């Protein structure tokens, strides 16, 4: 247990600057989302006017989405280890590849738990102040875990690609190739906005119906959705562990 505490402590200390930056950005965004609540209490809305409090579900979703992105994103430790030469040196250290991979997973779960609790705290403040009862913890949790799963999938692919790098030069080359490859994939699938709509009039754009929005909100507020996302999250945790295990057990020829 002392070994895992040491490995987790090392990772947390080496990534603390990145963590503090993400935390500051998250808190600034979350506090910005509280501006409508402050304005409503200072300036009472005129009867019949649309209240800013009706946007609370959107604010909760934005905060949860941002927290999920920050919790699931790569912490940059693997790239730093390769750049500093620590990656190659770590092959002769006592901790096994399995132990290092498990510490990576536990550290990731610590970040997920921390930003999840922060997202829940702001969700509680928003909904309590606005008097909402239909947008609660399930709504926030589904958005948060969905964002975590999406970013973790990217992190797994990134970590797997980083296994090919042995030094700074190879790391730079792989980073450039990954960037170009990602741009090519986006271009092929037409994910860049406006690429597949050249020459089409704006009136041809299909607007999202209110019925579709309500259906989407119903899905987000469903406990079944939570169970499905949790199942995906568990699978991604296993894949993340296996990817990091494979990365740490590489040996130089």
N, C-alpha and C positions, 0 to 999 in steps of 0.2 A: 504493500500500500504506500509505503514511503517513496518507492520508486515512481509510482504514478503521480504522486503529489509533486515530486521534483520535476517530472517531465511537463506536467500541466503548468506549474509555476514558471518554468522556463519559457513556455509558449506565451503565456499571459504577459510576462514581463517584456518579451521581445516585440509583442504586438500592441503594447499599451498605448503608444502614440496614435496608432491607427484607430484603436478602440475609442480613445478620448475624442478624436476628431469625429467619428461616427456618432458618438453619444451627443456631442454638442450640436451637430446638425439635426439629429433626431429631436432633441429637446427644443431647438429653435422652431422647427416645423410644427411640433405638437403645441407649443405655446402660441404660435401664429394661428393655428386652427381654433384657439380659444378666444380669439378677438371678437367674433360675433356674440359670444356669451357675455363678454364684458360690455359691449356696446348696447346689448339688450337691457342689461341691468342699469346702465347709466342713462340711456335714452329710451324711454318706453315707446314701443312701436304704436303707431296710430291704428285704431280699430279698423279692420278691413284691409290693411296693408299686409303684404306677404312678410312673415317673420323670418329673420335669418336663422332661427332655430330649426326651420324645416330642412336646412342643409346639414344638420348634425350627423345623420347617417353617412353622408358623403365624407365629412371630416373624419369620422371614426374609421371609415374604409381607407382613407389616405394615410392616416397615422399607422394603422395596422399593416398596410402594404409596405410603407417605408421601413417599419420595424422589421418586417420579414425579410426584406432585401438586405438590410444591414446585418441581420443575424446569420443569414445563410451564405453571405458572400465569402470569398476566399480572403483569409487574413494576411496573405502576402509572406507568410513565414517560409514556405517552401522555396519561393523565388529568392528570398534573402539568404537562405542557407546555401543555395547553389552559387550565388554571387560571391559570398564570403569564403567559400571553400569548406564550410562546415558539413555540407552534405556528404562529401567524400570521406571526411574525417570520421563522421558518425558511424561508418561501417565497422570500425574497430572498437566501438564502445560496447560496454556490457549489455545495455538494453537491447532486446531482440526486436526484429521488425514488427512482430505482432504487438509487443508492448508499446512501441512508439505509435503504431496505428491506432491502438485503443486510446492512448492519451490524446491523439488528434481528435478522435471522435468525441471524447469526454469534454474537451475544450470547446468544440463546436456546439455541443449540447448546453454548455454553460452560457455561451453567447445567446443561443436560442431561448433559453429559460429567462435570461436577464431582460432581453428586449421584449419577450412575451409578457412579462410582468409589467414592464413600463407601458406597453400598449394597452394592457388591461386597465391599468391605473387611469390613464387618460380617457379610455372608453367609459369608465365608471363615472368620471367627473362630467364628461359631456352629456351622457344619457341622464344622469341624476339631475343636472342643472336644467336640462330641457324637458324633463318629465317623460322621456320615451320609455316604453315598455316592450315594444316589438323589436327593437334593435338592441340586443344584449350581448352577452358573452359569446354565444354561439356564432353570431354574425361576425364579430371581431376575430374569433378564433379561426373560422374558416378562411377568412381573407389572409390572416397572418400566416397560418400553416401553408396555405396555397402558395404564397409568395416565397416562403422558406423552401418549399419543395422545388419550385421553379429555379431558384438561385442555386440550390444545392446540386441540381442536375448539371448546371453549367460548371459549378466548382469541381464536380467529379470529372467531367471531361477535361477541364483545365489541368487538374492534378495528374490525370493520366498522361496528358501531353508532356507535362513537365518531366516525366520520367526519362524522356529521351535526351534531356540536357545534362551534360557533364561539367560544363564550365560556363563562364560569362559569354563567350563568343557563340556557343551553341544555344545558349539561353536567348540571346538577342535574335539569332536566326529563327529559332522556333517561334518566338513572339511575333516576328514579322510575318512568317508563313501562316500562323494562326489568324492574325488580323486579316490578311489577304483572303484566306480561306473562308472566314466568317462573312466578309463582304461579298464573296462569290455566292455563298449559300443564300444570303439575303436577296441578292440580285436574281438568282434563279427562281426563288419562290415568290419574288415580288413583294417582299416585306417592307421595302422602303416606301414610305407614303408618297403617293402621286405617280409612281413609276409606271403602273399599269393603267393609269387614267389619263394619259396624255391625249389631248385632242377631244376628250369627252366633256360635254357641258356639265356645269355644276348641278343643273336640275335633275340629272340622271342619277345622282347619288341617292342611295336608299337610306332613309332615316330610320332609326331604331324606334319601333312602336312602343307605346306605353305598356302594352300587354307583355311584350318581351322583357321590358325592364322589371315589371312586377314579378314575372316568372323567375327571372334571375335573382331577385331579392328573396323570393321564397326558397330557392335552392340554397342561397347563402345562409338562411336562417334555419336550415334543416339539420337535425342531429344525424341523419343518415349521411349527409355530405361530410360532416365531421369525421365519421367513422371511415369513410372512403379515403379522405385526405390523410388520416392517421395511418391507414394501411400503406398508402404510398410513401408516407414519411418514414415508416419503419423499413420498407424496402430500400429507400435511398440511403438510410443510415448504414444498412448492411453493405450496399454498394460502395459507399464512401469509405467504410472500414477496409473493404477488400482492395480498393484502389490505393489507399495509403499504405496498406500492408505490402502490396506489390511494389510500391515506390520505395519503401524503406529497405526491402530485402534485396534490391539490386546490388550487385557487386561488380567492381571494375575488373575487366579481364586481365 
